[in-house]
Amino acid sequence: MRLSRGLLWGAVGVLALPVLTVLASWGQWSAVSQAILGEMASTVLPDYVSTSFWLCLWVTLGVVTMGTVSAALVTLFDFRGRRVLEWALLLPLAMPAYVVAYAYTDFLQFSGLAQSALREAFGWQGRLWPDVRSLWGAACVFSLALYPYVYLLARSALAERATHLMEAARLLGAPLRRRIVQVALPLARPAIAAGTALALMETLADFGVSSYFGIQTFTAGIYKAWLVMDNRMAAAQLATLLLMVVVAVLWVEQRAQSRMRFASGRGARASSEAQPIRLRGAAEGLALFLCGMPVLLGFVLPLAIMGHALLQSGELVQLPWDRFPGWAFNSLKLGALTAVLAVALAWLLAFQSRRSPTWSTRWAVQLVGLGYAVPGAVIVVGLLLPVGWLQAAWPQTQAGYWMTATVLGLVWAYLVRFVAVALQSVQSGYARVPASLDDSARMLGVSGWGLLRRVHAPLLKRSTAAALLLVLVDVMKELPATLVLRPFNTDTLAVMAYQLARDERLGEAALPSLALVLVGLLPVILLSRTLRSPSA
């Protein structure tokens, strides 16, 4: 028992260290720190705050509109193509936001295919629309890539009881508009808030889109302060400010999640008695358009643009095919190693939480679960600060070498961020394992780690496989931490896609980008199958 608790708190300490280090950086307050913060407040900080605020505001409008409308249409109404659109609306989850940014920049820029074709067809001159590398362009990219968060949660909320309650309201004489506005949408309001918070956390954590578009967000500022200005204190203070914003968003998400009450069992069967409203004619065409456009703009068109760039980049033999296997191997190696370690830690945390559900254990699990909300740039700062302090105090430890010249630092950063993904999947599996099985196993003489190995592990196979897959894909798409902490000659698909696109070599960047999309389809297929199952 003592060993188990030691392992639990050891894991919690390792995973919480980056965040605690960033917060502890304010303990080194000095005249130099005050001068740095004052200089930031009068120069770059207002831009970071303003840009991040407006970006989050426009992304909120985009994901709420697309996610809510599409979820309401496929749940409350019946029309041709509805069954296909139910799972197709999840496809943009497979497309990393920075890949969407690369695709639309190539397609919509002054020399891109869209403007060139229009100028040639109509004889127009000059730029036909503003540059896509702007705040509005970034907001559109994030909205198209992240609206499935709102769609997924809103659809789950509406599918449970909305159709049944709308039928009851119809029998009471309520018109369709009132049924939607006053019955269906209030049921989905907590789910919409939770999905929006998830989308905003992804927006605040992004580095690829903001850096490629040249907009001044907090994450881009942290990266510049650390690597360009070589100012660790400025990076730590910016990271702390961003962390405070993320904690506020996370608080909103948790409040919304706590208000989500989905029916099950008898309520779910009752809702199946009421059928969605059948649409015909112009209404059916409008529903197809509103549900099809997010899929077209968020997945199909970017995929087609990247494929076209790959084919039009000259002879295919000139592409970096010889280096592509190395990039793919590095990505898969890091993803697989992190996935195995993350699932092992998730098993440890979830098992201890189930075996000893004390307040301290629950607090430890919740603390680790916050890691996914922490941006990669904050984790990098939180890891490198203590390394610098340790290296300065004891040079013989070679802490800097082990953290930056090996995969140790990179895997550590991945675990801090993505153990929460594995933990959520494993805990959802535990929720379906009745506690009576534990009591029966103890009566038969099986307890301790034997209980996990012989009873829980066989029942958690599907949840474990899902956790491995989700962590693998998330690690392969992670960009900020990989850019800073990767060892020499350890380039990944995400890093090379970013670097090639930044150098305006989009044809070559299409190769690793498309590989990331194909890998990202795996969890989307898994998720769509789960939603189509009777228990979903």
C-alpha positions in Angstrom: 0.0 0.0 0.0 2.8 2.4 0.9 4.6 1.5 -2.4 1.4 2.2 -4.4 0.9 5.6 -2.8 4.6 6.4 -3.3 4.2 5.6 -7.0 1.0 7.7 -7.2 2.5 10.8 -5.7 5.8 10.3 -7.6 3.8 10.3 -10.9 1.8 13.3 -9.8 5.0 15.2 -8.9 6.7 14.5 -12.2 3.6 15.5 -14.3 2.8 18.6 -12.2 6.4 19.9 -12.1 6.3 22.1 -15.2 3.2 24.0 -14.1 4.5 24.4 -10.6 7.9 25.7 -11.9 6.2 28.3 -14.0 4.2 29.5 -11.0 7.4 29.5 -8.9 9.2 31.7 -11.3 7.3 34.7 -9.8 9.2 33.9 -6.5 12.3 35.2 -8.1 10.9 38.7 -8.2 13.7 41.4 -8.6 14.3 44.8 -10.1 15.3 43.0 -13.3 12.0 41.1 -13.3 10.1 44.2 -12.7 11.9 46.0 -15.5 11.2 43.2 -17.9 7.5 43.0 -17.0 7.2 46.8 -17.3 8.8 46.7 -20.7 6.5 43.9 -21.8 3.5 45.8 -20.5 4.4 48.8 -22.6 5.4 47.0 -25.8 4.2 43.5 -26.7 1.8 42.5 -23.9 -1.1 44.7 -25.1 -0.8 43.2 -28.6 -0.8 39.7 -27.1 -3.8 40.4 -25.0 -5.8 42.1 -27.8 -5.0 39.6 -30.5 -5.7 36.6 -28.3 -9.0 38.1 -27.1 -10.3 38.9 -30.6 -9.1 35.5 -31.9 -11.0 33.7 -29.1 -14.1 35.8 -29.7 -14.3 35.1 -33.4 -13.5 31.4 -32.9 -16.3 31.3 -30.3 -18.7 32.7 -32.8 -17.5 30.3 -35.5 -17.5 27.0 -33.6 -20.8 27.7 -31.8 -22.6 28.6 -35.0 -21.3 25.7 -37.1 -21.3 23.1 -34.3 -24.7 23.9 -32.9 -26.5 24.3 -36.3 -25.1 21.0 -37.6 -25.8 19.1 -34.4 -29.4 20.4 -34.3 -30.0 19.5 -37.9 -28.7 15.9 -37.9 -30.4 15.2 -34.5 -33.8 16.9 -34.7 -34.5 16.6 -38.5 -34.4 13.8 -41.1 -33.2 14.5 -44.6 -31.3 12.7 -47.4 -27.7 12.3 -46.6 -28.2 12.7 -42.9 -26.7 9.3 -41.9 -23.5 10.2 -43.9 -23.2 13.7 -42.5 -23.6 12.4 -38.9 -20.1 10.9 -39.0 -18.6 13.1 -41.8 -19.0 16.2 -39.6 -16.3 14.7 -37.4 -13.7 14.5 -40.2 -12.2 18.0 -39.6 -10.9 16.5 -36.3 -8.4 14.6 -38.4 -7.0 17.7 -40.0 -4.5 19.6 -37.8 -5.2 23.3 -37.8 -1.8 24.3 -39.1 -2.4 22.0 -42.1 -5.6 23.8 -42.9 -3.7 27.0 -42.6 -1.1 25.9 -45.1 -3.7 24.7 -47.6 -5.8 27.8 -47.6 -2.8 30.1 -47.7 -1.6 28.4 -50.9 -5.1 28.4 -52.4 -6.2 32.0 -51.5 -3.0 34.0 -51.6 -2.4 36.5 -54.4 -0.5 34.0 -56.6 -2.8 31.1 -55.5 -5.1 29.0 -57.6 -8.3 30.9 -56.7 -7.2 34.5 -57.4 -5.2 33.5 -60.5 -8.2 31.7 -62.0 -10.5 34.6 -61.3 -8.1 37.2 -62.8 -7.6 35.0 -65.9 -11.4 34.4 -66.3 -12.7 37.9 -65.8 -9.7 40.1 -66.6 -9.6 41.5 -63.1 -6.4 43.1 -61.8 -4.7 43.4 -58.4 -5.6 41.6 -55.1 -9.2 40.3 -55.0 -9.5 39.9 -51.2 -7.4 40.6 -48.1 -4.5 38.4 -47.2 -5.5 35.2 -45.5 -2.5 35.5 -43.2 -4.4 37.7 -40.8 -6.5 37.5 -37.6 -9.7 36.8 -39.5 -7.9 34.1 -41.5 -6.7 32.4 -38.3 -10.2 32.6 -36.8 -11.7 30.9 -39.9 -9.0 28.2 -39.8 -9.6 27.5 -36.1 -13.4 27.5 -36.5 -13.2 25.0 -39.3 -10.8 22.7 -37.5 -12.4 22.9 -34.0 -16.2 23.1 -34.5 -16.5 19.3 -34.1 -15.9 19.7 -30.3 -19.1 21.7 -30.1 -20.9 19.4 -32.6 -20.0 16.3 -30.8 -21.1 17.4 -27.3 -24.2 19.2 -28.5 -25.3 16.2 -30.6 -24.9 13.9 -27.6 -27.0 16.3 -25.5 -29.7 16.7 -28.1 -29.9 13.0 -29.0 -30.8 11.9 -25.5 -34.0 13.8 -24.9 -34.6 16.7 -27.3 -36.6 14.8 -29.9 -38.9 13.4 -27.3 -39.4 16.7 -25.5 -40.0 18.5 -28.8 -42.7 16.0 -29.7 -44.3 16.7 -26.3 -44.2 20.4 -27.0 -45.8 19.9 -30.4 -48.6 18.0 -28.8 -49.1 21.0 -26.5 -49.4 23.3 -29.6 -45.9 24.9 -29.7 -44.7 25.9 -33.2 -41.5 24.5 -34.6 -39.4 27.7 -34.0 -40.5 27.8 -30.3 -39.7 24.1 -29.9 -36.2 24.6 -31.1 -35.4 27.8 -29.3 -37.1 27.1 -26.0 -36.9 23.3 -25.7 -34.0 21.9 -27.7 -31.3 24.5 -27.5 -31.6 25.1 -23.7 -30.9 21.3 -23.2 -27.7 21.7 -25.3 -26.5 24.9 -23.7 -24.1 23.3 -21.2 -22.7 21.0 -23.9 -22.2 23.9 -26.2 -20.3 25.8 -23.5 -18.1 22.8 -22.7 -17.3 22.2 -26.4 -16.5 25.9 -26.9 -14.2 25.9 -23.9 -12.3 22.9 -25.4 -12.0 24.7 -28.7 -10.7 27.9 -27.0 -8.1 25.8 -25.1 -6.9 24.4 -28.4 -6.8 27.9 -29.9 -4.8 29.3 -27.0 -2.4 26.4 -27.1 -1.7 26.7 -30.8 1.6 27.7 -32.2 1.6 26.5 -35.8 -1.2 28.7 -37.2 -0.3 31.9 -35.2 3.4 31.6 -36.2 2.7 30.8 -39.8 0.2 33.7 -40.1 2.4 36.1 -38.1 -0.2 37.0 -35.5 0.9 38.0 -32.0 -0.7 35.5 -29.6 0.5 34.5 -26.2 1.9 31.2 -27.4 3.9 32.8 -30.2 5.1 35.4 -27.7 6.4 32.7 -25.3 8.2 31.0 -28.1 9.8 34.3 -29.2 10.7 35.4 -25.7 12.5 32.1 -25.0 14.3 31.3 -28.3 14.5 34.7 -30.1 15.1 37.2 -27.3 16.7 34.6 -25.0 14.7 35.9 -22.0 13.7 33.1 -19.8 12.0 35.3 -17.2 9.8 37.0 -19.8 8.9 33.6 -21.2 7.9 32.4 -17.7 5.8 35.4 -17.0 4.0 35.2 -20.3 3.5 31.5 -19.7 2.0 32.3 -16.3 -0.4 34.8 -17.8 -1.5 32.3 -20.4 -1.9 29.6 -17.8 -4.2 31.9 -15.8 -6.4 32.4 -18.9 -6.5 28.7 -19.6 -7.4 27.9 -16.0 -10.4 30.4 -16.3 -11.5 28.7 -19.6 -11.1 25.3 -18.0 -13.2 26.4 -15.0 -16.0 27.4 -17.4 -15.7 24.0 -19.2 -15.9 22.0 -15.9 -18.9 24.1 -14.8 -20.6 23.3 -18.1 -19.7 19.6 -17.9 -21.1 19.4 -14.3 -24.4 20.8 -15.6 -24.7 18.2 -18.4 -27.2 15.6 -17.4 -27.9 13.0 -20.1 -30.7 10.5 -19.8 -30.0 6.8 -20.0 -31.9 3.6 -19.9 -35.6 4.3 -19.9 -35.2 7.9 -21.0 -33.2 6.9 -24.0 -35.8 4.3 -25.0 -38.5 6.9 -24.6 -36.8 9.3 -26.9 -36.6 6.7 -29.6 -40.4 6.7 -29.8 -40.4 10.2 -31.2 -39.0 10.5 -34.7 -37.0 13.4 -36.2 -38.9 15.9 -38.3 -38.8 15.0 -42.0 -37.5 17.9 -44.3 -38.4 18.2 -48.0 -37.8 20.6 -50.8 -36.0 23.8 -50.1 -35.7 23.0 -46.4 -33.9 19.8 -47.2 -31.6 21.5 -49.5 -30.8 24.2 -46.9 -30.0 21.5 -44.3 -27.7 19.7 -46.7 -25.9 22.9 -47.5 -25.5 24.0 -43.8 -24.2 20.5 -42.8 -22.1 19.9 -45.9 -20.2 23.2 -45.9 -18.3 22.6 -42.7 -17.2 19.2 -44.0 -16.3 20.6 -47.4 -14.4 23.6 -46.1 -12.9 21.9 -43.0 -11.8 18.6 -44.6 -12.5 17.9 -48.3 -11.1 21.2 -49.7 -7.9 21.4 -47.6 -7.3 17.7 -48.4 -7.7 18.4 -52.1 -5.5 21.5 -52.0 -2.7 19.6 -50.3 -3.0 16.7 -52.8 -3.0 19.2 -55.7 0.1 20.9 -54.2 1.8 17.5 -53.9 1.1 16.6 -57.6 2.0 20.1 -58.9 5.3 20.4 -57.1 7.3 19.2 -60.1 8.4 15.6 -60.6 7.3 13.5 -57.7 10.8 11.9 -57.6 12.2 15.3 -56.5 10.2 15.3 -53.3 12.0 14.3 -50.1 10.9 10.6 -50.3 14.3 9.5 -49.0 13.9 11.5 -45.8 10.1 10.9 -45.4 10.6 7.4 -43.8 12.9 8.9 -41.2 10.3 11.6 -40.3 7.5 9.0 -40.1 9.7 6.7 -38.0 10.6 9.4 -35.5 6.9 10.4 -35.2 5.7 6.9 -34.7 8.6 6.1 -32.3 7.8 9.1 -30.1 4.1 8.6 -30.3 4.3 4.9 -29.5 6.7 5.4 -26.6 4.6 8.2 -25.1 1.4 6.2 -25.6 2.7 3.2 -23.7 4.0 5.3 -20.8 0.8 7.4 -20.7 -1.5 4.4 -20.6 0.7 2.9 -17.8 0.5 6.1 -15.8 -3.3 6.3 -16.5 -3.8 2.7 -15.2 -1.8 3.6 -12.1 -3.8 6.7 -11.4 -7.2 5.3 -12.2 -6.5 2.1 -10.2 -5.4 4.0 -7.2 -8.4 6.3 -7.5 -10.7 3.3 -7.6 -9.0 1.3 -4.8 -8.6 4.2 -2.5 -11.1 6.9 -3.3 -9.9 9.4 -0.7 -10.0 13.2 -1.2 -6.2 13.3 -1.7 -6.3 10.6 -4.4 -9.1 12.4 -6.2 -7.2 15.7 -6.0 -4.1 14.1 -7.4 -6.0 12.6 -10.3 -7.7 15.9 -11.1 -4.3 17.7 -10.9 -2.9 15.4 -13.5 -6.0 15.7 -15.6 -5.4 19.4 -16.0 -2.3 18.7 -18.1 -4.2 18.6 -21.4 -5.4 22.2 -20.9 -1.8 23.4 -20.5 -0.3 24.7 -23.8 2.8 23.0 -25.1 4.8 26.3 -24.9 4.0 26.6 -21.1 5.2 23.0 -20.5 8.4 23.7 -22.4 9.1 26.7 -20.2 8.2 24.8 -17.1 10.7 22.0 -18.0 13.6 24.1 -19.2 13.6 26.5 -16.2 14.5 23.9 -13.6 17.0 22.3 -16.0 18.8 25.7 -16.3 18.8 26.2 -12.5 20.1 22.6 -12.0 22.8 23.0 -14.7 24.0 26.3 -13.2 24.2 24.8 -9.7 25.6 21.4 -10.6 27.2 21.4 -14.0 28.4 17.8 -13.5 24.8 16.5 -13.6 24.6 17.2 -17.4 20.9 17.9 -16.9 20.8 20.1 -20.0 22.2 17.3 -22.2 19.7 14.7 -21.0 16.8 17.1 -21.5 17.7 18.5 -24.9 20.0 16.0 -26.6 17.9 13.0 -25.9 14.2 12.2 -26.2 13.8 12.3 -22.4 12.7 16.0 -22.2 10.4 15.6 -25.2 8.6 12.5 -23.9 8.3 14.2 -20.5 6.6 17.1 -22.1 4.3 14.8 -24.1 3.3 12.9 -20.9 2.5 16.1 -19.0 0.1 17.1 -21.8 -1.4 13.9 -22.9 -1.6 11.6 -19.9 -5.0 13.3 -19.3 -6.2 11.9 -22.7 -5.3 8.3 -21.7 -6.7 8.9 -18.1 -10.1 10.0 -19.5 -10.3 6.9 -21.7 -9.3 4.5 -18.9 -11.6 6.1 -16.4 -14.5 5.8 -18.8 -13.7 2.1 -19.1 -13.7 1.8 -15.3 -17.1 3.4 -15.1 -18.5 0.4 -16.9 -16.8 -2.1 -14.5 -19.1 -2.7 -11.4 -17.5 -2.4 -8.0 -19.0 -5.8 -7.1 -16.4 -7.5 -9.3 -13.7 -6.1 -7.0 -15.5 -7.5 -3.9 -15.9 -10.9 -5.6 -12.2 -11.0 -6.6 -11.1 -10.2 -3.0 -13.3 -13.0 -1.7 -11.5 -15.3 -4.0 -8.1 -14.2 -2.8 -7.2 -11.7 -5.6 -6.2 -8.2 -4.4 -3.6 -5.5 -4.9 -1.9 -5.4 -8.2 -3.2 -8.9 -9.0 -6.7 -7.3 -9.1 -5.5 -4.9 -11.8 -3.7 -7.6 -13.8 -6.2 -10.5 -13.6 -9.6 -8.7 -13.3 -9.4 -5.1 -14.5 -7.0 -5.4 -17.4 -9.1 -7.9 -19.5 -12.1 -5.7 -19.0 -10.3 -2.5 -20.0 -8.9 -3.8 -23.4 -11.1 -1.5 -25.5 -10.5 1.5 -23.4 -6.8 0.9 -23.3 -6.6 0.5 -27.1 -8.6 3.7 -27.6 -6.2 5.5 -25.1 -3.1 4.2 -27.0 -4.5 5.4 -30.3 -5.6 8.8 -29.1 -2.3 9.6 -27.4 -0.3 8.3 -30.5 -2.2 10.7 -32.8 -2.0 13.7 -30.4 1.8 13.2 -30.0 2.3 13.0 -33.8 0.5 16.3 -34.3 2.1 18.2 -31.4 4.2 21.1 -32.6 5.4 23.7 -30.0 7.0 21.2 -27.6 8.5 19.2 -30.5 10.0 22.3 -32.1 11.9 23.3 -28.9 12.8 20.0 -27.2 13.5 17.6 -30.1 17.1 16.4 -30.3 19.3 17.0 -33.3 18.3 14.9 -36.4 15.0 13.9 -34.8 12.6 15.8 -37.1 9.0 14.6 -37.1 6.2 14.9 -39.6 4.7 17.9 -37.7 8.0 19.8 -37.5 8.9 19.2 -41.2 5.4 20.2 -42.3 5.7 23.5 -40.4 9.3 24.2 -41.6 8.7 23.4 -45.2 5.4 25.5 -45.3 7.2 28.4 -43.5 9.8 28.3 -46.3 7.0 28.5 -48.9 7.7 25.0 -50.1 4.1 23.9 -49.8 4.5 21.1 -52.3 7.0 19.4 -50.1 5.1 20.3 -47.0 2.1 18.5 -48.4 3.8 15.1 -48.0 4.1 15.1 -44.2 0.9 17.0 -43.9 -1.1 14.4 -45.7 0.5 11.7 -43.6 -0.6 13.4 -40.4 -4.2 13.7 -41.8 -4.2 10.0 -42.7 -3.0 9.0 -39.2 -5.6 11.4 -37.6 -8.4 9.6 -39.4 -7.9 6.6 -37.1 -9.4 8.1 -33.9 -12.1 9.8 -36.0 -13.2 6.4 -37.4 -13.1 5.0 -33.9 -15.2 7.9 -32.6 -17.8 7.6 -35.4 -18.2 3.9 -34.8 -18.7 4.6 -31.1 -21.4 7.2 -31.8 -23.2 4.8 -34.2 -23.3 2.0 -31.6 -26.6 1.4 -29.8 -25.1 2.5 -26.5 -23.8 5.8 -27.8 
